[in-house]
Amino acid sequence: MMAEDKYAGWRKSTYSNSSANCVEVAAGRGMVGVRDSKQEGCGPVLEFTGDRWQEFLRAVRAGEAGL
């Protein structure tokens, strides 16, 4: 199944720019997909369960993600 079929409403990060850090996120069927927007929908998609995605977001907001 193509990512375009599995996920709806891809949203590009406001931190994305034309040369780097281009990330899009979309939800679908209890999962969250993350992809590189420079791939124009043809690249791989990292998939997270909704719970794991929420854990990741909490860690980022708390400065605990090591980014």
Gaussian input, Z-matrix of N, CA and C with variables (Angstrom, degrees):
# hf/3-21g

backbone

0 1
 N
 C     1     B1
 C     2     B2     1     A1
 N     3     B3     2     A2     1     D1
 C     4     B4     3     A3     2     D2
 C     5     B5     4     A4     3     D3
 N     6     B6     5     A5     4     D4
 C     7     B7     6     A6     5     D5
 C     8     B8     7     A7     6     D6
 N     9     B9     8     A8     7     D7
 C    10    B10     9     A9     8     D8
 C    11    B11    10    A10     9     D9
 N    12    B12    11    A11    10    D10
 C    13    B13    12    A12    11    D11
 C    14    B14    13    A13    12    D12
 N    15    B15    14    A14    13    D13
 C    16    B16    15    A15    14    D14
 C    17    B17    16    A16    15    D15
 N    18    B18    17    A17    16    D16
 C    19    B19    18    A18    17    D17
 C    20    B20    19    A19    18    D18
 N    21    B21    20    A20    19    D19
 C    22    B22    21    A21    20    D20
 C    23    B23    22    A22    21    D21
 N    24    B24    23    A23    22    D22
 C    25    B25    24    A24    23    D23
 C    26    B26    25    A25    24    D24
 N    27    B27    26    A26    25    D25
 C    28    B28    27    A27    26    D26
 C    29    B29    28    A28    27    D27
 N    30    B30    29    A29    28    D28
 C    31    B31    30    A30    29    D29
 C    32    B32    31    A31    30    D30
 N    33    B33    32    A32    31    D31
 C    34    B34    33    A33    32    D32
 C    35    B35    34    A34    33    D33
 N    36    B36    35    A35    34    D34
 C    37    B37    36    A36    35    D35
 C    38    B38    37    A37    36    D36
 N    39    B39    38    A38    37    D37
 C    40    B40    39    A39    38    D38
 C    41    B41    40    A40    39    D39
 N    42    B42    41    A41    40    D40
 C    43    B43    42    A42    41    D41
 C    44    B44    43    A43    42    D42
 N    45    B45    44    A44    43    D43
 C    46    B46    45    A45    44    D44
 C    47    B47    46    A46    45    D45
 N    48    B48    47    A47    46    D46
 C    49    B49    48    A48    47    D47
 C    50    B50    49    A49    48    D48
 N    51    B51    50    A50    49    D49
 C    52    B52    51    A51    50    D50
 C    53    B53    52    A52    51    D51
 N    54    B54    53    A53    52    D52
 C    55    B55    54    A54    53    D53
 C    56    B56    55    A55    54    D54
 N    57    B57    56    A56    55    D55
 C    58    B58    57    A57    56    D56
 C    59    B59    58    A58    57    D57
 N    60    B60    59    A59    58    D58
 C    61    B61    60    A60    59    D59
 C    62    B62    61    A61    60    D60
 N    63    B63    62    A62    61    D61
 C    64    B64    63    A63    62    D62
 C    65    B65    64    A64    63    D63
 N    66    B66    65    A65    64    D64
 C    67    B67    66    A66    65    D65
 C    68    B68    67    A67    66    D66
 N    69    B69    68    A68    67    D67
 C    70    B70    69    A69    68    D68
 C    71    B71    70    A70    69    D69
 N    72    B72    71    A71    70    D70
 C    73    B73    72    A72    71    D71
 C    74    B74    73    A73    72    D72
 N    75    B75    74    A74    73    D73
 C    76    B76    75    A75    74    D74
 C    77    B77    76    A76    75    D75
 N    78    B78    77    A77    76    D76
 C    79    B79    78    A78    77    D77
 C    80    B80    79    A79    78    D78
 N    81    B81    80    A80    79    D79
 C    82    B82    81    A81    80    D80
 C    83    B83    82    A82    81    D81
 N    84    B84    83    A83    82    D82
 C    85    B85    84    A84    83    D83
 C    86    B86    85    A85    84    D84
 N    87    B87    86    A86    85    D85
 C    88    B88    87    A87    86    D86
 C    89    B89    88    A88    87    D87
 N    90    B90    89    A89    88    D88
 C    91    B91    90    A90    89    D89
 C    92    B92    91    A91    90    D90
 N    93    B93    92    A92    91    D91
 C    94    B94    93    A93    92    D92
 C    95    B95    94    A94    93    D93
 N    96    B96    95    A95    94    D94
 C    97    B97    96    A96    95    D95
 C    98    B98    97    A97    96    D96
 N    99    B99    98    A98    97    D97
 C   100   B100    99    A99    98    D98
 C   101   B101   100   A100    99    D99
 N   102   B102   101   A101   100   D100
 C   103   B103   102   A102   101   D101
 C   104   B104   103   A103   102   D102
 N   105   B105   104   A104   103   D103
 C   106   B106   105   A105   104   D104
 C   107   B107   106   A106   105   D105
 N   108   B108   107   A107   106   D106
 C   109   B109   108   A108   107   D107
 C   110   B110   109   A109   108   D108
 N   111   B111   110   A110   109   D109
 C   112   B112   111   A111   110   D110
 C   113   B113   112   A112   111   D111
 N   114   B114   113   A113   112   D112
 C   115   B115   114   A114   113   D113
 C   116   B116   115   A115   114   D114
 N   117   B117   116   A116   115   D115
 C   118   B118   117   A117   116   D116
 C   119   B119   118   A118   117   D117
 N   120   B120   119   A119   118   D118
 C   121   B121   120   A120   119   D119
 C   122   B122   121   A121   120   D120
 N   123   B123   122   A122   121   D121
 C   124   B124   123   A123   122   D122
 C   125   B125   124   A124   123   D123
 N   126   B126   125   A125   124   D124
 C   127   B127   126   A126   125   D125
 C   128   B128   127   A127   126   D126
 N   129   B129   128   A128   127   D127
 C   130   B130   129   A129   128   D128
 C   131   B131   130   A130   129   D129
 N   132   B132   131   A131   130   D130
 C   133   B133   132   A132   131   D131
 C   134   B134   133   A133   132   D132
 N   135   B135   134   A134   133   D133
 C   136   B136   135   A135   134   D134
 C   137   B137   136   A136   135   D135
 N   138   B138   137   A137   136   D136
 C   139   B139   138   A138   137   D137
 C   140   B140   139   A139   138   D138
 N   141   B141   140   A140   139   D139
 C   142   B142   141   A141   140   D140
 C   143   B143   142   A142   141   D141
 N   144   B144   143   A143   142   D142
 C   145   B145   144   A144   143   D143
 C   146   B146   145   A145   144   D144
 N   147   B147   146   A146   145   D145
 C   148   B148   147   A147   146   D146
 C   149   B149   148   A148   147   D147
 N   150   B150   149   A149   148   D148
 C   151   B151   150   A150   149   D149
 C   152   B152   151   A151   150   D150
 N   153   B153   152   A152   151   D151
 C   154   B154   153   A153   152   D152
 C   155   B155   154   A154   153   D153
 N   156   B156   155   A155   154   D154
 C   157   B157   156   A156   155   D155
 C   158   B158   157   A157   156   D156
 N   159   B159   158   A158   157   D157
 C   160   B160   159   A159   158   D158
 C   161   B161   160   A160   159   D159
 N   162   B162   161   A161   160   D160
 C   163   B163   162   A162   161   D161
 C   164   B164   163   A163   162   D162
 N   165   B165   164   A164   163   D163
 C   166   B166   165   A165   164   D164
 C   167   B167   166   A166   165   D165
 N   168   B168   167   A167   166   D166
 C   169   B169   168   A168   167   D167
 C   170   B170   169   A169   168   D168
 N   171   B171   170   A170   169   D169
 C   172   B172   171   A171   170   D170
 C   173   B173   172   A172   171   D171
 N   174   B174   173   A173   172   D172
 C   175   B175   174   A174   173   D173
 C   176   B176   175   A175   174   D174
 N   177   B177   176   A176   175   D175
 C   178   B178   177   A177   176   D176
 C   179   B179   178   A178   177   D177
 N   180   B180   179   A179   178   D178
 C   181   B181   180   A180   179   D179
 C   182   B182   181   A181   180   D180
 N   183   B183   182   A182   181   D181
 C   184   B184   183   A183   182   D182
 C   185   B185   184   A184   183   D183
 N   186   B186   185   A185   184   D184
 C   187   B187   186   A186   185   D185
 C   188   B188   187   A187   186   D186
 N   189   B189   188   A188   187   D187
 C   190   B190   189   A189   188   D188
 C   191   B191   190   A190   189   D189
 N   192   B192   191   A191   190   D190
 C   193   B193   192   A192   191   D191
 C   194   B194   193   A193   192   D192
 N   195   B195   194   A194   193   D193
 C   196   B196   195   A195   194   D194
 C   197   B197   196   A196   195   D195
 N   198   B198   197   A197   196   D196
 C   199   B199   198   A198   197   D197
 C   200   B200   199   A199   198   D198

   B1=1.4524
   B2=1.5284
   B3=1.2927
   B4=1.4564
   B5=1.5280
   B6=1.3280
   B7=1.4695
   B8=1.5210
   B9=1.3202
   B10=1.4671
   B11=1.5256
   B12=1.3340
   B13=1.4607
   B14=1.5229
   B15=1.3091
   B16=1.4553
   B17=1.5284
   B18=1.3142
   B19=1.4563
   B20=1.5222
   B21=1.3188
   B22=1.4663
   B23=1.5166
   B24=1.3101
   B25=1.4565
   B26=1.5123
   B27=1.3261
   B28=1.4605
   B29=1.5195
   B30=1.3361
   B31=1.4688
   B32=1.5138
   B33=1.3060
   B34=1.4572
   B35=1.5229
   B36=1.3125
   B37=1.4551
   B38=1.5227
   B39=1.3116
   B40=1.4689
   B41=1.5230
   B42=1.3299
   B43=1.4652
   B44=1.5262
   B45=1.3312
   B46=1.4605
   B47=1.5165
   B48=1.3323
   B49=1.4605
   B50=1.5202
   B51=1.3015
   B52=1.4655
   B53=1.5256
   B54=1.3332
   B55=1.4593
   B56=1.5306
   B57=1.3222
   B58=1.4666
   B59=1.5232
   B60=1.3286
   B61=1.4658
   B62=1.5259
   B63=1.3103
   B64=1.4609
   B65=1.5236
   B66=1.3189
   B67=1.4584
   B68=1.5200
   B69=1.3411
   B70=1.4579
   B71=1.5233
   B72=1.3192
   B73=1.4564
   B74=1.5224
   B75=1.3423
   B76=1.4715
   B77=1.5230
   B78=1.3125
   B79=1.4623
   B80=1.5155
   B81=1.3335
   B82=1.4579
   B83=1.5112
   B84=1.3176
   B85=1.4719
   B86=1.5286
   B87=1.3143
   B88=1.4569
   B89=1.5121
   B90=1.3157
   B91=1.4601
   B92=1.5236
   B93=1.3262
   B94=1.4576
   B95=1.5229
   B96=1.3280
   B97=1.4536
   B98=1.5117
   B99=1.3354
   B100=1.4637
   B101=1.5165
   B102=1.3257
   B103=1.4627
   B104=1.5263
   B105=1.3186
   B106=1.4629
   B107=1.5227
   B108=1.3151
   B109=1.4653
   B110=1.5213
   B111=1.3347
   B112=1.4711
   B113=1.5272
   B114=1.3272
   B115=1.4679
   B116=1.5272
   B117=1.3258
   B118=1.4687
   B119=1.5307
   B120=1.3356
   B121=1.4609
   B122=1.5084
   B123=1.3344
   B124=1.4636
   B125=1.5286
   B126=1.3090
   B127=1.4617
   B128=1.5116
   B129=1.3240
   B130=1.4618
   B131=1.5218
   B132=1.3228
   B133=1.4625
   B134=1.5227
   B135=1.3270
   B136=1.4603
   B137=1.5148
   B138=1.3233
   B139=1.4554
   B140=1.5294
   B141=1.3164
   B142=1.4520
   B143=1.5213
   B144=1.3223
   B145=1.4608
   B146=1.5235
   B147=1.3020
   B148=1.4584
   B149=1.5179
   B150=1.3433
   B151=1.4639
   B152=1.5261
   B153=1.3170
   B154=1.4754
   B155=1.5226
   B156=1.3194
   B157=1.4671
   B158=1.5317
   B159=1.3307
   B160=1.4666
   B161=1.5309
   B162=1.3378
   B163=1.4642
   B164=1.5236
   B165=1.3179
   B166=1.4674
   B167=1.5246
   B168=1.3230
   B169=1.4651
   B170=1.5259
   B171=1.3277
   B172=1.4729
   B173=1.5242
   B174=1.3372
   B175=1.4621
   B176=1.5251
   B177=1.3288
   B178=1.4756
   B179=1.5155
   B180=1.3163
   B181=1.4720
   B182=1.5239
   B183=1.3271
   B184=1.4624
   B185=1.5303
   B186=1.3372
   B187=1.4613
   B188=1.5172
   B189=1.3201
   B190=1.4597
   B191=1.5223
   B192=1.3165
   B193=1.4576
   B194=1.5292
   B195=1.3037
   B196=1.4541
   B197=1.5143
   B198=1.3180
   B199=1.4632
   B200=1.5055
   A1=108.85
   A2=116.90
   A3=122.75
   A4=109.72
   A5=115.94
   A6=120.69
   A7=111.22
   A8=117.15
   A9=120.38
   A10=110.74
   A11=117.30
   A12=121.61
   A13=111.55
   A14=116.77
   A15=122.30
   A16=112.75
   A17=117.26
   A18=122.46
   A19=110.54
   A20=115.01
   A21=119.95
   A22=109.89
   A23=115.71
   A24=121.15
   A25=114.85
   A26=117.97
   A27=120.30
   A28=109.35
   A29=116.24
   A30=121.90
   A31=109.09
   A32=116.10
   A33=121.97
   A34=109.45
   A35=115.94
   A36=120.91
   A37=110.90
   A38=116.25
   A39=120.31
   A40=110.85
   A41=117.37
   A42=121.52
   A43=111.98
   A44=117.48
   A45=120.92
   A46=110.78
   A47=114.89
   A48=120.62
   A49=108.28
   A50=117.55
   A51=120.74
   A52=114.28
   A53=118.68
   A54=118.80
   A55=114.94
   A56=117.84
   A57=119.46
   A58=110.13
   A59=114.89
   A60=121.52
   A61=113.09
   A62=116.64
   A63=120.77
   A64=110.04
   A65=116.11
   A66=121.12
   A67=110.08
   A68=115.44
   A69=122.23
   A70=108.24
   A71=115.74
   A72=122.33
   A73=108.84
   A74=116.06
   A75=121.10
   A76=109.13
   A77=115.73
   A78=121.40
   A79=110.04
   A80=115.23
   A81=119.64
   A82=112.08
   A83=117.01
   A84=123.59
   A85=113.34
   A86=117.28
   A87=121.58
   A88=115.00
   A89=117.26
   A90=122.41
   A91=109.72
   A92=115.80
   A93=122.37
   A94=106.68
   A95=116.37
   A96=121.56
   A97=110.69
   A98=115.66
   A99=122.11
   A100=106.71
   A101=116.51
   A102=119.65
   A103=111.09
   A104=114.47
   A105=122.94
   A106=107.28
   A107=117.45
   A108=120.16
   A109=112.84
   A110=118.11
   A111=120.17
   A112=111.27
   A113=117.67
   A114=121.59
   A115=112.33
   A116=116.88
   A117=123.14
   A118=112.99
   A119=115.43
   A120=119.95
   A121=115.52
   A122=118.42
   A123=121.28
   A124=113.54
   A125=117.59
   A126=121.16
   A127=112.37
   A128=115.89
   A129=120.20
   A130=111.95
   A131=115.36
   A132=122.44
   A133=107.58
   A134=116.12
   A135=120.47
   A136=107.27
   A137=116.82
   A138=120.23
   A139=110.38
   A140=114.97
   A141=122.60
   A142=109.09
   A143=116.84
   A144=118.57
   A145=107.16
   A146=116.95
   A147=120.21
   A148=112.04
   A149=117.30
   A150=121.21
   A151=111.86
   A152=116.38
   A153=120.29
   A154=110.87
   A155=117.16
   A156=121.16
   A157=109.83
   A158=116.46
   A159=120.26
   A160=110.88
   A161=117.33
   A162=120.83
   A163=110.40
   A164=116.58
   A165=121.29
   A166=110.81
   A167=116.95
   A168=120.06
   A169=111.40
   A170=117.85
   A171=120.85
   A172=110.51
   A173=116.97
   A174=121.17
   A175=111.16
   A176=116.62
   A177=119.97
   A178=110.05
   A179=116.81
   A180=120.92
   A181=111.68
   A182=117.23
   A183=121.64
   A184=112.58
   A185=116.39
   A186=120.74
   A187=112.96
   A188=117.35
   A189=122.34
   A190=113.63
   A191=118.66
   A192=120.88
   A193=113.23
   A194=117.97
   A195=120.68
   A196=113.66
   A197=116.87
   A198=121.09
   A199=110.93
   D1=132.09
   D2=179.18
   D3=-71.45
   D4=148.40
   D5=179.01
   D6=-59.97
   D7=-32.76
   D8=179.96
   D9=-65.23
   D10=-30.38
   D11=178.75
   D12=-81.78
   D13=-33.30
   D14=-174.55
   D15=-81.66
   D16=-32.71
   D17=-176.22
   D18=-119.44
   D19=144.92
   D20=179.51
   D21=-122.32
   D22=147.44
   D23=173.29
   D24=72.43
   D25=46.04
   D26=177.65
   D27=-54.55
   D28=131.35
   D29=179.15
   D30=-121.64
   D31=130.46
   D32=-179.91
   D33=-86.55
   D34=136.46
   D35=178.28
   D36=-59.94
   D37=142.51
   D38=176.44
   D39=-69.90
   D40=-14.28
   D41=177.25
   D42=-87.31
   D43=-7.32
   D44=-179.74
   D45=-70.49
   D46=148.30
   D47=174.57
   D48=-138.63
   D49=-177.57
   D50=-172.68
   D51=-76.69
   D52=-14.28
   D53=-175.56
   D54=-113.97
   D55=-19.71
   D56=-177.82
   D57=-162.48
   D58=171.55
   D59=174.83
   D60=54.62
   D61=42.04
   D62=-177.88
   D63=-97.07
   D64=103.38
   D65=-175.54
   D66=-124.72
   D67=137.61
   D68=174.36
   D69=-123.91
   D70=147.15
   D71=-179.62
   D72=-131.09
   D73=142.76
   D74=176.48
   D75=-149.23
   D76=153.20
   D77=178.30
   D78=-106.38
   D79=151.75
   D80=176.20
   D81=-174.09
   D82=127.56
   D83=173.40
   D84=49.45
   D85=49.97
   D86=176.78
   D87=76.60
   D88=6.53
   D89=-179.04
   D90=-123.43
   D91=162.75
   D92=173.57
   D93=-123.23
   D94=129.55
   D95=178.06
   D96=-105.06
   D97=141.06
   D98=178.33
   D99=-128.75
   D100=132.08
   D101=-179.42
   D102=-144.33
   D103=165.99
   D104=176.75
   D105=-85.76
   D106=116.62
   D107=-176.52
   D108=-67.20
   D109=-19.92
   D110=178.58
   D111=-67.80
   D112=-17.50
   D113=-179.91
   D114=-81.58
   D115=-4.21
   D116=176.56
   D117=52.75
   D118=41.67
   D119=176.82
   D120=81.87
   D121=1.69
   D122=-177.02
   D123=-104.32
   D124=-7.43
   D125=-177.88
   D126=-89.87
   D127=-179.27
   D128=-179.74
   D129=-69.84
   D130=159.07
   D131=178.20
   D132=-122.90
   D133=125.29
   D134=171.78
   D135=-81.01
   D136=134.33
   D137=-177.49
   D138=-117.07
   D139=136.04
   D140=179.11
   D141=-128.55
   D142=145.55
   D143=169.65
   D144=-69.64
   D145=159.92
   D146=179.20
   D147=-58.25
   D148=-39.38
   D149=179.25
   D150=-64.26
   D151=-45.33
   D152=179.99
   D153=-65.02
   D154=-37.87
   D155=178.64
   D156=-63.07
   D157=-43.52
   D158=178.70
   D159=-63.99
   D160=-38.04
   D161=176.23
   D162=-62.28
   D163=-43.47
   D164=178.49
   D165=-61.25
   D166=-47.62
   D167=-179.68
   D168=-62.02
   D169=-40.76
   D170=177.60
   D171=-61.09
   D172=-43.19
   D173=-179.43
   D174=-64.71
   D175=-41.54
   D176=178.75
   D177=-62.70
   D178=-47.60
   D179=-178.20
   D180=-63.44
   D181=-31.15
   D182=-179.48
   D183=-87.93
   D184=-0.71
   D185=-179.67
   D186=73.52
   D187=23.45
   D188=-176.55
   D189=-105.26
   D190=5.43
   D191=-173.92
   D192=-86.80
   D193=-6.39
   D194=-179.77
   D195=69.05
   D196=27.24
   D197=-179.65
   D198=-93.20

